[in-house]
Amino acid sequence: MSNLSMHVHAITFDADSNSPILILKEENGERILPIWIGLLEATAIATEMEKIEFTRPMTHDLLVNLLKKMEIKIPMIEISDLKDNTYYALITLKQGDRELTVDARPSDAVAIALRAEAQIFVNESILKKIKPAKETVIKNGERIPSEEKKWTKILEEMDPSTVKYKI
């Protein structure tokens, strides 16, 4: 399976659960990946998107600063898998010729990637797992758009005031 290059498109809120949603969008395409995340993680991502600086380093800043001091680079992160409705991510670390990956929550991996200017990838198998049929689904006699069409419609009709942070 191949990896797709993606970027943070926006952080919005799910009106039903009032939970933040991280929206990743394909670099050279239209596919998106919504990931429900915690409020603290959304704040960590949003502060970096908005380039808000604090007088003291926050946790993700501290981690990136420590790695830089140790001459460890973060070239990329990958949203690597989806199991039982839980996303998994890997952070790639590189020090000289040595390279290793570390397991992480996707929200933490993205917060670190933004600070380290690392590439964000999503394993294409994830999009295939969540990719529904393109046609309208009929449920209880009612025509309901497929998930893909639903997300496209939500993004197109999104009220700018509901999008908290967008690149």
Backbone bond lengths (Angstrom), bond angles and torsions (degrees), N, CA, C in turn:
res aa  C-N    CA-C-N  psi(-1)  N-CA   C-N-CA  omega(-1)  CA-C   N-CA-C  phi
1 M - - - 1.447 - - 1.527 109.24 -
2 S 1.283 114.60 146.99 1.452 119.20 -179.22 1.522 110.74 -99.99
3 N 1.315 113.97 164.28 1.457 121.56 177.68 1.511 109.28 -104.53
4 L 1.334 115.86 138.95 1.452 121.56 176.88 1.516 109.37 -102.40
5 S 1.328 116.09 133.98 1.453 120.52 175.43 1.528 108.42 -75.21
6 M 1.327 115.87 129.42 1.462 120.87 -178.86 1.520 108.91 -133.44
7 H 1.321 115.34 167.19 1.463 120.89 175.56 1.523 108.66 -137.30
8 V 1.333 114.79 162.15 1.458 119.45 176.98 1.519 106.95 -73.80
9 H 1.306 115.80 116.83 1.465 121.50 -178.88 1.532 110.81 -90.27
10 A 1.335 116.35 -42.63 1.467 119.82 -177.89 1.519 110.43 -168.36
11 I 1.322 113.91 165.02 1.461 121.76 165.76 1.519 104.76 -123.32
12 T 1.319 115.10 127.61 1.455 120.35 178.90 1.521 107.51 -133.63
13 F 1.319 116.65 -176.14 1.457 120.38 -179.80 1.514 110.27 -122.05
14 D 1.316 114.73 139.81 1.455 121.97 174.60 1.526 107.10 -78.18
15 A 1.318 117.04 117.17 1.465 121.60 -177.06 1.529 111.73 -62.83
16 D 1.334 117.15 -31.52 1.464 120.15 -178.07 1.531 112.37 -72.87
17 S 1.330 116.78 -46.13 1.465 120.14 -176.08 1.526 112.87 -102.59
18 N 1.326 117.10 -7.83 1.466 123.47 -175.95 1.534 110.94 56.90
19 S 1.325 116.08 30.78 1.460 122.01 178.11 1.521 109.97 -100.66
20 P 1.325 117.13 145.53 1.466 119.44 175.42 1.526 110.97 -67.86
21 I 1.323 115.84 145.63 1.461 122.11 175.88 1.517 107.76 -123.70
22 L 1.313 115.98 124.25 1.458 122.83 173.19 1.517 106.85 -86.76
23 I 1.324 116.89 125.35 1.464 121.32 179.55 1.524 108.13 -108.09
24 L 1.331 116.16 113.10 1.463 121.47 173.58 1.517 107.08 -97.62
25 K 1.329 116.94 140.62 1.454 121.17 -179.43 1.523 109.34 -127.53
26 E 1.311 115.13 140.33 1.460 123.01 178.93 1.528 109.58 -58.45
27 E 1.338 117.09 135.06 1.471 122.03 -178.90 1.518 112.27 -59.63
28 N 1.309 116.58 -49.43 1.461 120.62 -176.29 1.517 110.51 -118.24
29 G 1.314 115.79 52.27 1.448 119.99 -178.56 1.510 110.66 -174.70
30 E 1.300 115.01 -168.24 1.460 120.76 -174.98 1.520 113.59 -113.45
31 R 1.340 117.48 -6.07 1.458 118.60 -176.38 1.524 110.90 -69.57
32 I 1.318 114.69 145.40 1.459 120.59 178.42 1.515 109.71 -127.47
33 L 1.329 115.44 160.32 1.452 121.89 175.34 1.525 107.70 -133.02
34 P 1.347 117.45 108.67 1.468 119.66 175.41 1.523 109.48 -85.62
35 I 1.336 116.60 133.64 1.463 121.52 178.74 1.530 107.43 -129.84
36 W 1.330 116.54 118.63 1.455 120.55 177.06 1.521 107.36 -74.63
37 I 1.331 115.94 129.94 1.468 121.20 -176.68 1.525 109.39 -131.73
38 G 1.315 115.78 172.00 1.456 121.20 178.49 1.525 111.68 -80.38
39 L 1.313 115.42 162.66 1.456 121.50 -178.56 1.530 111.89 -63.98
40 L 1.328 117.26 -41.15 1.471 119.80 179.68 1.522 111.56 -64.90
41 E 1.326 115.87 -40.43 1.457 120.03 178.95 1.525 110.75 -67.80
42 A 1.336 116.58 -38.88 1.468 120.54 177.03 1.530 110.10 -61.83
43 T 1.326 116.12 -40.39 1.457 120.92 178.54 1.530 110.54 -64.27
44 A 1.333 116.98 -41.33 1.468 120.85 179.38 1.526 111.02 -63.10
45 I 1.317 117.03 -39.39 1.465 121.15 179.00 1.524 110.14 -71.92
46 A 1.327 115.77 -46.00 1.473 120.64 -177.21 1.523 112.35 -63.07
47 T 1.323 117.98 -39.52 1.468 119.45 -179.62 1.524 111.08 -64.44
48 E 1.319 116.54 -34.05 1.464 118.92 177.26 1.521 110.81 -75.27
49 M 1.317 117.99 -37.52 1.463 121.05 177.40 1.531 110.51 -61.18
50 E 1.316 115.47 -38.52 1.462 121.09 -178.66 1.528 112.45 -88.69
51 K 1.334 116.62 -0.88 1.475 122.99 -179.54 1.528 111.71 56.40
52 I 1.335 115.55 40.12 1.463 121.12 176.39 1.521 107.69 -80.30
53 E 1.318 116.13 128.00 1.463 120.46 -179.37 1.520 109.69 -108.41
54 F 1.300 115.31 139.03 1.454 121.90 177.64 1.525 108.47 -106.09
55 T 1.329 115.97 159.52 1.466 118.93 -179.47 1.527 111.39 -68.59
56 R 1.322 116.58 -28.14 1.463 121.37 178.54 1.530 108.12 -123.33
57 P 1.327 117.83 148.67 1.471 119.56 -178.06 1.527 112.11 -67.15
58 M 1.336 114.48 137.21 1.456 120.78 173.56 1.533 107.61 -82.98
59 T 1.320 117.52 173.42 1.467 122.09 -171.65 1.530 113.35 -55.69
60 H 1.333 117.96 -48.71 1.474 119.65 -178.66 1.528 111.09 -67.35
61 D 1.333 116.45 -35.58 1.467 120.21 176.44 1.528 110.24 -64.05
62 L 1.328 116.39 -43.78 1.459 121.55 179.35 1.521 110.73 -59.13
63 L 1.325 116.34 -45.94 1.465 120.28 -179.82 1.527 111.32 -60.29
64 V 1.330 116.88 -47.43 1.467 120.57 179.91 1.532 109.91 -64.21
65 N 1.330 117.79 -40.21 1.473 121.27 178.20 1.528 111.40 -62.20
66 L 1.330 117.24 -42.34 1.465 121.06 178.12 1.526 111.15 -61.38
67 L 1.314 116.28 -45.87 1.461 120.13 -179.28 1.523 111.13 -63.99
68 K 1.328 117.44 -40.23 1.475 120.65 177.88 1.521 110.54 -61.51
69 K 1.348 116.86 -43.34 1.470 120.86 179.64 1.526 111.50 -61.71
70 M 1.332 115.40 -30.01 1.463 120.42 179.27 1.526 111.44 -91.03
71 E 1.333 116.37 8.63 1.467 123.80 -179.79 1.527 112.34 57.68
72 I 1.328 114.48 39.85 1.461 121.55 176.07 1.522 107.03 -106.90
73 K 1.325 115.37 125.11 1.460 120.86 179.68 1.522 109.98 -97.08
74 I 1.330 114.43 155.44 1.461 121.21 175.57 1.529 105.77 -119.00
75 P 1.335 117.34 90.68 1.464 119.07 -177.27 1.521 114.17 -73.86
76 M 1.349 116.86 -29.05 1.464 118.82 -175.54 1.512 111.46 -162.01
77 I 1.331 113.55 159.64 1.461 120.89 167.24 1.521 105.70 -127.32
78 E 1.327 116.02 157.29 1.455 120.40 179.64 1.517 109.46 -137.33
79 I 1.324 115.95 126.75 1.460 119.64 167.18 1.525 102.39 -77.84
80 S 1.322 116.16 107.29 1.454 121.13 -162.83 1.519 116.11 -98.87
81 D 1.337 117.01 -26.55 1.462 117.32 -175.04 1.522 110.68 -158.28
82 L 1.308 114.63 163.37 1.459 123.82 175.42 1.517 106.67 -136.35
83 K 1.343 115.59 114.05 1.464 120.90 -179.94 1.516 108.15 -133.65
84 D 1.315 116.87 128.69 1.464 122.10 177.81 1.532 111.99 50.03
85 N 1.326 115.89 46.75 1.469 123.21 178.76 1.526 113.84 63.64
86 T 1.329 117.44 20.01 1.461 122.04 177.05 1.519 108.49 -120.02
87 Y 1.331 115.88 127.55 1.458 121.24 176.79 1.524 109.63 -85.10
88 Y 1.327 115.44 148.31 1.459 122.35 177.46 1.527 108.26 -123.72
89 A 1.328 115.26 148.66 1.461 119.71 179.93 1.527 109.90 -136.65
90 L 1.321 113.83 157.93 1.459 122.07 176.02 1.517 108.36 -127.51
91 I 1.319 115.42 137.14 1.459 121.44 173.97 1.520 106.49 -106.43
92 T 1.325 117.13 125.78 1.469 120.92 177.93 1.520 108.84 -91.69
93 L 1.323 115.23 127.54 1.465 122.44 177.60 1.519 108.30 -113.76
94 K 1.331 115.61 140.27 1.460 119.46 -179.14 1.528 108.98 -135.64
95 Q 1.325 114.82 126.64 1.460 121.68 176.19 1.529 106.97 -131.82
96 G 1.331 115.46 106.70 1.456 119.83 -174.27 1.511 109.95 61.93
97 D 1.355 116.82 -125.55 1.466 121.72 179.21 1.527 112.22 -87.61
98 R 1.304 115.86 -8.36 1.469 120.94 -176.27 1.532 110.39 -87.30
99 E 1.348 115.99 131.58 1.454 120.81 179.27 1.521 108.79 -134.59
100 L 1.325 116.14 136.12 1.449 120.04 176.73 1.516 109.83 -145.66
101 T 1.326 115.34 162.19 1.460 120.14 178.85 1.519 109.19 -117.77
102 V 1.321 114.51 148.16 1.454 121.79 -179.12 1.528 108.34 -126.07
103 D 1.315 116.76 134.19 1.454 122.63 177.84 1.531 109.21 -67.65
104 A 1.338 116.59 141.71 1.465 121.13 179.60 1.518 110.19 -154.60
105 R 1.312 115.20 161.39 1.459 119.13 169.79 1.521 106.89 -74.31
106 P 1.317 118.12 143.83 1.469 119.91 -179.17 1.531 113.63 -55.33
107 S 1.317 117.61 -39.74 1.466 119.98 -179.00 1.528 111.32 -63.54
108 D 1.333 117.45 -41.67 1.464 120.46 177.02 1.524 110.86 -67.08
109 A 1.337 116.07 -42.22 1.464 120.02 179.86 1.526 110.73 -60.67
110 V 1.327 117.28 -42.17 1.469 120.72 179.57 1.526 110.65 -67.63
111 A 1.327 117.70 -42.90 1.469 120.88 178.19 1.527 110.61 -58.82
112 I 1.320 116.77 -40.39 1.471 121.39 178.55 1.525 110.14 -71.11
113 A 1.325 117.33 -42.67 1.473 120.82 179.92 1.524 111.45 -58.39
114 L 1.312 116.57 -42.75 1.465 119.54 179.50 1.524 111.46 -61.85
115 R 1.315 116.91 -41.35 1.465 121.33 -179.02 1.533 112.10 -71.44
116 A 1.329 115.92 -33.68 1.466 120.88 -177.60 1.529 112.04 -93.05
117 E 1.335 116.32 -0.03 1.464 121.86 -176.02 1.534 111.24 54.45
118 A 1.319 114.19 41.41 1.465 121.67 179.59 1.525 109.73 -89.11
119 Q 1.314 115.84 154.04 1.457 121.10 176.24 1.522 109.48 -71.57
120 I 1.330 115.58 146.31 1.459 121.59 177.83 1.527 107.19 -112.47
121 F 1.328 114.95 123.60 1.459 120.72 178.29 1.518 110.06 -121.17
122 V 1.321 115.03 152.75 1.462 122.01 172.96 1.519 106.58 -127.10
123 N 1.322 115.52 130.24 1.452 120.16 176.76 1.518 108.42 -65.72
124 E 1.312 116.49 127.29 1.460 121.78 -175.61 1.527 112.12 -58.87
125 S 1.312 117.80 -26.95 1.468 120.26 179.81 1.530 111.31 -61.08
126 I 1.333 117.58 -28.36 1.470 120.86 178.19 1.521 110.01 -66.44
127 L 1.324 116.17 -45.55 1.457 119.47 179.96 1.524 110.85 -63.81
128 K 1.321 116.25 -32.78 1.467 119.39 177.65 1.528 110.64 -70.49
129 K 1.335 116.92 -33.99 1.464 120.53 179.40 1.527 111.40 -67.93
130 I 1.321 116.32 -36.51 1.466 118.42 -176.92 1.514 112.74 -98.01
131 K 1.343 116.68 -6.13 1.458 120.30 -176.60 1.526 109.68 -76.63
132 P 1.312 116.80 114.21 1.457 120.41 179.23 1.516 111.06 -88.37
133 A 1.305 115.24 179.19 1.463 120.44 175.91 1.522 109.34 -61.88
134 K 1.333 116.69 147.33 1.455 121.29 -176.61 1.530 113.21 -78.15
135 E 1.313 117.52 -16.92 1.460 118.53 -176.77 1.530 111.14 -87.98
136 T 1.301 114.97 172.05 1.455 121.36 178.27 1.524 109.10 -71.94
137 V 1.314 115.57 139.73 1.453 122.21 179.50 1.525 107.89 -96.83
138 I 1.328 117.14 142.44 1.462 120.29 176.04 1.518 107.35 -106.20
139 K 1.355 114.79 120.18 1.457 120.68 -177.49 1.528 107.81 -129.34
140 N 1.319 117.19 123.93 1.476 122.33 -177.55 1.528 111.22 52.46
141 G 1.325 116.52 39.46 1.452 121.44 178.42 1.519 115.10 76.41
142 E 1.354 116.99 3.23 1.468 120.80 -178.15 1.522 109.90 -111.42
143 R 1.332 116.02 137.91 1.467 120.56 178.57 1.525 108.69 -79.12
144 I 1.319 115.14 121.54 1.465 121.16 -179.48 1.521 107.75 -123.77
145 P 1.331 117.46 131.45 1.463 118.58 179.54 1.530 110.85 -62.64
146 S 1.320 116.13 147.94 1.461 120.07 176.09 1.521 108.01 -62.87
147 E 1.337 116.42 163.69 1.466 120.79 -179.74 1.534 111.78 -55.74
148 E 1.326 116.00 -41.17 1.460 119.17 -179.03 1.523 111.00 -62.00
149 K 1.332 116.22 -46.69 1.461 120.20 178.68 1.519 110.26 -65.82
150 K 1.333 116.56 -37.93 1.467 120.98 179.65 1.528 110.27 -59.39
151 W 1.351 117.86 -47.43 1.461 120.55 -178.55 1.513 111.55 -68.01
152 T 1.315 117.12 -37.42 1.461 120.10 176.49 1.517 109.71 -61.07
153 K 1.331 115.60 -45.34 1.470 120.25 179.83 1.524 110.60 -64.68
154 I 1.310 118.09 -44.09 1.465 121.51 179.45 1.522 110.25 -58.55
155 L 1.335 116.95 -46.13 1.463 120.02 -178.67 1.520 111.65 -66.85
156 E 1.334 117.01 -38.68 1.461 119.94 179.99 1.517 112.15 -68.62
157 E 1.333 116.77 -35.86 1.456 120.58 -175.79 1.523 113.29 -97.15
158 M 1.320 116.83 4.90 1.449 121.11 -175.38 1.523 111.37 -60.26
159 D 1.311 115.34 127.63 1.455 121.92 176.26 1.531 107.11 -70.55
160 P 1.330 118.27 124.45 1.460 120.30 -178.79 1.529 113.47 -53.63
161 S 1.312 117.91 -27.54 1.464 119.93 -179.75 1.531 112.13 -72.69
162 T 1.337 117.91 -18.54 1.453 119.98 178.59 1.526 111.93 -88.16
163 V 1.320 116.66 -17.70 1.456 120.17 177.14 1.512 107.23 -83.84
164 K 1.317 114.69 113.40 1.456 118.61 -175.73 1.525 111.28 -74.94
165 Y 1.307 116.53 -44.16 1.464 120.64 -178.52 1.510 108.35 -141.97
166 K 1.310 116.78 133.27 1.450 120.08 -179.54 1.515 108.60 -143.47
167 I 1.341 115.94 141.50 1.465 120.84 175.18 1.483 107.16 -103.38
